[in-house]
Amino acid sequence: MSMKKSFLLLLTGNTAGQLITLLISPILTRIYSPDDFGLFSVYTSLLVMLLSFSTLCLEKAVPLEKDIANVKQLIATSGFAVIIVALIVAVLGLTPWSLYTIYGVHTTYMNSLLLSLGLVFAGIYQVMSYQLLGAQHYKKLTNSKLIQAISNGASQLAISPMKVSSGFGLIIGDVIGRGVTTVYVTCDFFWKTKDIPVQLSKMTALLKKYRNFPLFSTWSTFLNVLSTQLIFLMLIRLYGVEITGYFSLTQKSIGMPITLIGGAISQIFYSEASRLFEKHAKKVLHLYLKIIKWCFLAGVIIFAGFAFISPTVFSLVFGSQWEFSGELYRSLVFLYIIQFAILPISQILYITGHQKGQLLIDALRLAGIIGGVFLLKMLDVSFEGSLYFYSGICGVSYIILGISGYIILKRNVQKGSSK
């Protein structure tokens, strides 16, 4: 399958999945309150942060490994790591140190169990998605996006009449959706590899071979995710759950499509760049610049244009009580444009073996967010002003990442030409 067809297939699946989510959202916003969405955003934030390190980032090594037996060992290693972290989360939920308390939220133990179960499903799915990517099973990867969107939305709607505790319906619906999707992507692989035993010696050898992923990429990914999720923690701590619910809807409606569409391009780029980088760095550089150029132009047209009508659209689509979410969108336009342009190629430093550079960029962004937002709060800057700062610091970090990737690829092209 050509790269263009592969991209269109993944993009179609991601877009259709997101469209389903968006079509269901106006119903959910009329059933669940901003407080419900606020708690759900805490669950989602915790899940994403835990997911960033619980797999040991070994999923990124899966497409690089050609031996199917070794692929299974890597998947098993990541799976065991995820289960261990999930068990720790479940145990902490029984103590006063439940992870929800990080956000100043006190909830039932059931939500801690759901977080633990959601992590298992999300972690295994993340690893298996890279296996499908490496095997170029793009159709199955596309179908998984649709299955998750449908099962998520259907579960959240079905649970809503039960009048469960705040946020519980949204959370359990998400867990069910992830569970169904995980079963779909794992069954076929493990059936085909049932005769390949999982061996501790091979797992250890592969862990040593790809040690840079858990040693550096794990921390880099965690800091990267923390910098994007930290805003939820700071908003809840500084402004409360309700206002975080408004911000959560903005992110869900705008940020998630960026992640999904950018993710589709990123998956193809990661697959192609991993395959071509060693011998055809010039082709990778050409693809790299082409993606940035067209995504940036599309981002300017789409996101800058939408800023003029965002409050009205949010009010009409989600209900009048959500108009403020549309106003918050305007504070984040710069970030959305830059993120849309750079996210598709954001794994370039992993591909080129510069995990330490990625770690540095992520650490600096996190430090800037923490220091800046707290300083603005001390200076009594408005909530919207803090979001403008957050948008700026994250956008600039993406630009630095893009420039760094260009410099590295250019050097490799020049090095190849001199041989």
C-alpha positions as CSV (number, residue, x, y, z in Angstrom):
1,M,0.0,0.0,0.0
2,S,1.4,3.4,-1.0
3,M,2.1,6.0,1.7
4,K,-0.7,8.3,0.3
5,K,-3.3,5.5,0.6
6,S,-2.0,4.5,4.0
7,F,-2.3,8.1,5.2
8,L,-5.8,8.5,3.7
9,L,-7.0,5.3,5.3
10,L,-5.7,6.3,8.8
11,L,-7.0,9.8,8.4
12,T,-10.4,8.6,7.3
13,G,-10.7,6.4,10.4
14,N,-9.4,9.0,12.8
15,T,-11.7,11.7,11.3
16,A,-14.7,9.4,11.3
17,G,-14.0,8.4,14.9
18,Q,-13.7,12.0,15.9
19,L,-16.9,12.9,14.0
20,I,-18.8,10.3,16.0
21,T,-17.4,11.8,19.2
22,L,-18.4,15.3,18.2
23,L,-21.9,14.2,17.1
24,I,-22.5,12.6,20.5
25,S,-21.0,15.5,22.5
26,P,-24.0,17.9,22.2
27,I,-26.1,15.2,23.8
28,L,-23.6,14.5,26.5
29,T,-23.2,18.2,27.4
30,R,-27.0,18.4,27.9
31,I,-27.0,15.3,30.1
32,Y,-23.8,15.9,32.1
33,S,-22.8,19.1,34.0
34,P,-19.5,21.1,33.8
35,D,-18.7,19.5,37.2
36,D,-19.1,16.0,35.6
37,F,-16.8,17.0,32.7
38,G,-14.4,18.5,35.3
39,L,-14.0,15.2,37.1
40,F,-13.8,13.3,33.8
41,S,-11.0,15.6,32.8
42,V,-9.2,14.7,36.0
43,Y,-9.6,11.0,35.2
44,T,-8.4,11.6,31.6
45,S,-5.4,13.7,32.7
46,L,-4.3,11.1,35.2
47,L,-4.7,8.3,32.6
48,V,-2.6,10.1,30.0
49,M,0.1,10.9,32.5
50,L,0.3,7.3,33.8
51,L,0.2,6.0,30.2
52,S,3.3,8.1,29.3
53,F,5.6,6.0,31.4
54,S,3.8,2.8,32.3
55,T,4.7,1.1,29.0
56,L,8.4,2.0,29.4
57,C,8.0,3.5,25.9
58,L,8.9,0.2,24.4
59,E,6.0,0.5,22.0
60,K,8.2,2.8,20.0
61,A,10.7,0.0,19.5
62,V,8.1,-2.4,18.2
63,P,8.1,-1.0,14.6
64,L,11.9,-1.1,14.6
65,E,12.0,-4.8,15.4
66,K,11.5,-7.2,12.4
67,D,11.5,-10.5,14.2
68,I,7.9,-11.4,15.2
69,A,9.1,-13.4,18.2
70,N,11.0,-10.3,19.5
71,V,7.9,-8.2,18.9
72,K,5.9,-10.4,21.1
73,Q,8.6,-10.2,23.9
74,L,8.5,-6.4,23.7
75,I,4.7,-6.4,23.9
76,A,4.7,-8.7,26.8
77,T,7.3,-6.6,28.6
78,S,5.3,-3.4,28.2
79,G,2.1,-5.3,29.2
80,F,3.6,-6.5,32.5
81,A,4.9,-3.0,33.2
82,V,1.4,-1.5,32.7
83,I,-0.2,-4.1,34.9
84,I,2.3,-3.4,37.7
85,V,1.6,0.4,37.5
86,A,-2.2,-0.3,37.4
87,L,-2.0,-2.4,40.5
88,I,-0.1,0.3,42.4
89,V,-2.9,2.8,41.3
90,A,-5.6,0.5,42.7
91,V,-3.7,0.0,46.0
92,L,-3.2,3.8,46.4
93,G,-6.9,4.2,45.9
94,L,-7.4,2.4,49.2
95,T,-5.2,4.9,51.0
96,P,-5.4,8.7,51.6
97,W,-2.9,9.0,48.7
98,S,-5.3,8.3,45.9
99,L,-4.1,9.9,42.7
100,Y,-7.2,12.0,42.5
101,T,-6.1,13.9,45.6
102,I,-3.3,15.4,43.5
103,Y,-6.0,17.5,41.9
104,G,-7.6,18.2,45.2
105,V,-10.6,15.9,44.2
106,H,-12.1,13.5,46.7
107,T,-14.0,10.7,45.0
108,T,-15.1,7.1,45.5
109,Y,-12.7,4.1,45.4
110,M,-14.7,2.9,42.3
111,N,-13.2,5.7,40.3
112,S,-9.7,4.6,41.4
113,L,-10.5,1.1,40.2
114,L,-11.8,2.5,36.9
115,L,-8.6,4.5,36.5
116,S,-6.5,1.3,37.1
117,L,-8.6,-0.7,34.6
118,G,-8.6,2.1,32.0
119,L,-4.8,2.2,32.3
120,V,-4.5,-1.5,31.5
121,F,-6.7,-1.2,28.4
122,A,-5.1,2.0,27.2
123,G,-1.5,0.7,27.8
124,I,-2.1,-2.5,25.9
125,Y,-3.9,-0.7,23.1
126,Q,-1.0,1.8,22.8
127,V,1.5,-1.0,22.4
128,M,-0.6,-3.0,20.0
129,S,-1.3,0.1,17.8
130,Y,2.5,0.3,17.2
131,Q,2.5,-3.4,16.3
132,L,-0.2,-2.8,13.8
133,L,1.7,0.2,12.5
134,G,4.9,-1.8,12.1
135,A,3.1,-4.6,10.3
136,Q,1.3,-2.0,8.1
137,H,-2.1,-3.2,9.2
138,Y,-3.6,0.3,8.7
139,K,-7.1,-0.9,8.1
140,K,-7.3,-2.7,11.5
141,L,-5.8,0.4,13.2
142,T,-8.4,2.6,11.5
143,N,-11.3,0.2,12.5
144,S,-10.1,0.4,16.1
145,K,-10.6,4.2,16.2
146,L,-14.1,3.8,15.0
147,I,-14.9,1.0,17.5
148,Q,-13.5,3.0,20.4
149,A,-15.5,6.2,19.4
150,I,-18.8,4.2,19.0
151,S,-18.4,2.1,22.2
152,N,-17.3,5.1,24.3
153,G,-20.2,7.3,23.2
154,A,-22.8,4.5,23.4
155,S,-21.7,3.5,26.9
156,Q,-21.7,7.1,28.2
157,L,-25.2,7.6,26.9
158,A,-26.5,4.3,28.2
159,I,-25.2,4.9,31.7
160,S,-26.5,8.5,32.0
161,P,-30.1,7.5,33.0
162,M,-28.8,5.6,36.0
163,K,-28.1,8.9,37.9
164,V,-24.7,7.7,39.1
165,S,-22.3,9.9,41.1
166,S,-20.6,12.9,39.5
167,G,-18.5,12.0,36.5
168,F,-18.9,8.3,37.0
169,G,-21.0,7.8,33.8
170,L,-18.4,9.5,31.6
171,I,-15.5,7.6,33.2
172,I,-17.1,4.1,33.0
173,G,-18.1,4.7,29.4
174,D,-14.6,5.5,28.5
175,V,-13.3,2.4,30.2
176,I,-15.8,0.2,28.4
177,G,-14.8,1.8,25.1
178,R,-11.1,1.2,25.7
179,G,-11.8,-2.4,26.8
180,V,-13.8,-3.3,23.7
181,T,-11.1,-1.8,21.4
182,T,-8.3,-3.5,23.2
183,V,-9.9,-6.9,22.7
184,Y,-10.3,-6.1,19.0
185,V,-6.6,-5.3,18.4
186,T,-5.1,-8.1,20.5
187,C,-7.0,-11.3,19.7
188,D,-5.7,-11.8,16.2
189,F,-2.0,-11.2,17.1
190,F,-1.9,-13.4,20.1
191,W,-3.8,-16.2,18.3
192,K,-1.2,-16.1,15.5
193,T,1.7,-16.1,17.9
194,K,0.3,-18.6,20.4
195,D,3.2,-21.0,19.7
196,I,5.8,-18.4,20.5
197,P,6.6,-18.5,24.2
198,V,7.2,-15.4,26.3
199,Q,10.7,-15.8,27.7
200,L,12.2,-13.8,30.5
201,S,15.7,-14.1,29.0
202,K,14.6,-12.7,25.7
203,M,12.6,-9.9,27.4
204,T,15.7,-8.9,29.4
205,A,17.9,-9.0,26.3
206,L,15.5,-6.8,24.3
207,L,15.1,-4.4,27.3
208,K,18.9,-4.0,27.3
209,K,19.0,-3.5,23.5
210,Y,16.3,-0.8,23.6
211,R,17.3,0.6,27.0
212,N,17.3,4.2,25.7
213,F,13.6,4.1,25.4
214,P,12.9,3.4,29.1
215,L,15.9,5.4,30.3
216,F,15.3,8.6,28.3
217,S,12.2,8.4,26.2
218,T,10.0,7.4,29.2
219,W,11.0,10.6,31.1
220,S,10.8,12.7,28.0
221,T,7.3,11.4,27.2
222,F,6.2,11.9,30.8
223,L,7.4,15.5,30.9
224,N,5.8,16.1,27.5
225,V,2.5,14.8,28.7
226,L,2.8,16.5,32.1
227,S,3.3,19.8,30.4
228,T,0.0,19.4,28.5
229,Q,-1.9,17.9,31.5
230,L,-0.4,20.1,34.1
231,I,-2.8,22.9,33.0
232,F,-5.8,20.8,34.3
233,L,-4.1,20.4,37.7
234,M,-3.3,24.1,37.9
235,L,-6.8,25.1,36.8
236,I,-8.5,22.9,39.3
237,R,-6.2,24.1,42.1
238,L,-6.4,27.8,41.2
239,Y,-9.9,28.2,39.7
240,G,-12.0,25.1,40.6
241,V,-13.6,22.1,38.9
242,E,-16.3,24.0,37.1
243,I,-14.0,26.2,35.0
244,T,-11.8,23.2,34.3
245,G,-14.9,21.6,32.8
246,Y,-15.3,24.5,30.4
247,F,-11.6,24.2,29.4
248,S,-12.0,20.4,29.1
249,L,-14.8,20.8,26.5
250,T,-12.6,23.2,24.5
251,Q,-9.8,20.7,24.5
252,K,-12.1,17.8,23.7
253,S,-13.7,19.6,20.8
254,I,-10.6,21.2,19.3
255,G,-7.5,19.6,20.9
256,M,-8.6,16.0,20.3
257,P,-9.2,16.4,16.5
258,I,-5.7,17.9,16.3
259,T,-4.3,14.9,18.2
260,L,-6.2,12.4,16.1
261,I,-5.6,13.9,12.7
262,G,-2.0,14.8,13.6
263,G,-1.6,11.3,15.0
264,A,-2.7,9.7,11.7
265,I,0.0,11.6,9.9
266,S,2.5,11.0,12.7
267,Q,2.0,7.2,12.5
268,I,2.7,7.2,8.8
269,F,5.7,9.5,9.2
270,Y,7.1,7.4,12.0
271,S,6.8,4.2,9.9
272,E,8.3,5.7,6.8
273,A,11.0,7.7,8.5
274,S,12.1,4.7,10.6
275,R,12.4,2.7,7.5
276,L,14.2,5.3,5.4
277,F,16.4,7.3,7.8
278,E,19.5,5.2,7.7
279,K,20.0,5.2,3.9
280,H,17.6,7.8,2.6
281,A,17.8,10.8,5.0
282,K,17.2,13.2,2.2
283,K,13.8,11.6,1.5
284,V,12.9,11.9,5.2
285,L,13.9,15.6,5.2
286,H,11.7,16.3,2.1
287,L,8.7,14.6,3.7
288,Y,9.4,16.3,7.0
289,L,9.3,19.8,5.5
290,K,6.4,19.0,3.3
291,I,4.2,17.9,6.2
292,I,5.1,21.0,8.3
293,K,4.4,23.3,5.4
294,W,0.9,22.0,4.5
295,C,-0.2,21.4,8.0
296,F,0.8,24.9,9.0
297,L,-1.1,26.5,6.1
298,A,-4.2,24.4,6.9
299,G,-4.0,25.2,10.6
300,V,-3.9,29.0,9.9
301,I,-6.9,28.8,7.7
302,I,-9.0,26.5,9.9
303,F,-8.1,27.6,13.5
304,A,-7.6,31.3,12.9
305,G,-10.9,31.5,11.0
306,F,-12.8,29.6,13.6
307,A,-11.8,32.1,16.3
308,F,-14.2,34.7,14.9
309,I,-17.3,32.4,15.5
310,S,-16.2,30.0,18.3
311,P,-18.4,31.4,21.1
312,T,-21.5,31.3,18.9
313,V,-20.7,27.8,17.6
314,F,-20.1,26.4,21.1
315,S,-23.4,27.9,22.3
316,L,-25.4,26.6,19.4
317,V,-23.9,23.1,19.4
318,F,-23.4,22.3,23.1
319,G,-25.9,24.6,24.7
320,S,-25.9,28.2,25.9
321,Q,-24.1,27.3,29.2
322,W,-21.0,26.3,27.2
323,E,-20.5,29.6,25.4
324,F,-17.6,30.3,27.7
325,S,-15.7,27.3,26.3
326,G,-15.8,29.0,22.9
327,E,-14.3,32.2,24.4
328,L,-11.5,30.1,25.9
329,Y,-10.7,28.7,22.5
330,R,-9.5,32.2,21.4
331,S,-6.8,32.1,24.0
332,L,-5.4,28.9,22.5
333,V,-5.5,29.6,18.8
334,F,-1.7,30.1,18.5
335,L,-1.0,26.7,20.2
336,Y,-3.5,24.9,18.0
337,I,-2.0,26.2,14.8
338,I,1.6,25.3,15.8
339,Q,0.6,22.0,17.3
340,F,-1.3,21.0,14.1
341,A,1.9,21.8,12.1
342,I,4.5,20.1,14.3
343,L,2.6,17.2,16.0
344,P,2.8,15.0,12.9
345,I,6.6,15.0,12.9
346,S,7.1,15.4,16.7
347,Q,8.7,12.0,17.1
348,I,11.7,12.9,14.8
349,L,14.1,13.0,17.7
350,Y,13.2,9.4,18.7
351,I,13.7,8.2,15.2
352,T,17.1,9.9,14.9
353,G,18.3,8.6,18.3
354,H,18.3,12.0,20.0
355,Q,16.2,11.1,23.1
356,K,18.3,13.3,25.3
357,G,17.5,16.3,23.2
358,Q,13.8,15.5,23.4
359,L,14.1,15.2,27.1
360,L,15.7,18.6,27.4
361,I,13.0,20.3,25.3
362,D,10.2,18.7,27.3
363,A,11.9,19.6,30.7
364,L,12.3,23.3,29.7
365,R,8.7,23.5,28.5
366,L,7.4,22.0,31.8
367,A,9.6,24.4,33.9
368,G,8.3,27.4,31.8
369,I,4.7,26.4,32.3
370,I,5.0,25.9,36.1
371,G,7.0,29.0,36.7
372,G,5.0,31.2,34.4
373,V,1.4,30.3,35.4
374,F,2.1,30.5,39.1
375,L,3.8,33.9,38.6
376,L,0.8,35.2,36.6
377,K,-1.5,34.0,39.4
378,M,0.6,35.9,42.0
379,L,0.3,39.0,39.8
380,D,-3.4,38.5,39.7
381,V,-3.5,38.0,35.9
382,S,-6.9,36.7,34.7
383,F,-7.7,33.1,33.9
384,E,-7.7,33.9,30.1
385,G,-4.4,35.6,30.5
386,S,-2.9,32.4,32.0
387,L,-4.2,30.5,29.0
388,Y,-2.6,32.9,26.6
389,F,0.7,32.3,28.3
390,Y,0.2,28.6,28.3
391,S,-0.6,28.7,24.6
392,G,2.6,30.8,23.9
393,I,5.1,28.7,25.9
394,C,3.8,25.4,24.4
395,G,3.7,26.8,20.9
396,V,7.3,28.0,21.1
397,S,8.5,24.6,22.4
398,Y,6.9,23.0,19.4
399,I,8.7,25.4,17.1
400,I,12.0,24.6,18.8
401,L,11.3,20.9,18.4
402,G,10.6,21.5,14.7
403,I,13.8,23.4,14.1
404,S,15.9,20.8,16.0
405,G,14.5,18.0,13.9
406,Y,15.3,20.0,10.7
407,I,18.9,20.7,11.8
408,I,19.5,17.0,12.7
409,L,18.0,15.8,9.4
410,K,20.0,18.4,7.4
411,R,23.3,17.2,9.1
412,N,22.5,13.6,8.2
413,V,21.8,14.5,4.6
414,Q,25.1,16.4,4.4
415,K,26.9,13.5,6.1
416,G,25.5,11.1,3.5
417,S,26.5,13.4,0.6
418,S,30.1,13.6,1.8
419,K,30.5,9.8,1.7
